[in-house]
Amino acid sequence: MKKSPLTSKVEEELDILARTVDILVAVEEEQPIGISKLSTILDIPEHKVRYSLRMLQKEGIIQPTAAGAVISSEHREFKMHLKELLKELKETMKRLQGVVDI
């Protein structure tokens, strides 16, 4: 099926969010961890790992160290926010699914 300009941005952003959360989980489990190791264990190109790490760092969720990325105390607050957001998205998706069911 052809991509729709109306939905492509949402798809792209969800892909980025999913990848970034996968990276956060890996940092939690393997910290400190560098870009190359994250790329290898998650099978994600290094440039995408670098981008997601930068976003996590900008939000204060991880901190860079000489040995690699480590989580900060802010990661719990982010995970609580993400849980609430996903709950809201689930409700929105249910509503939209009802609209498109034929």
PyMOL commands that set and color helices and strands:
alter all, ss='L'
color gray80, all
select helices_A, chain A and resi 5-30+35-42+46-58+75-100
alter helices_A, ss='H'
color red, helices_A
select strands_A, chain A and resi 62-65+68-71
alter strands_A, ss='S'
color yellow, strands_A
deselect
rebuild
show_as cartoon
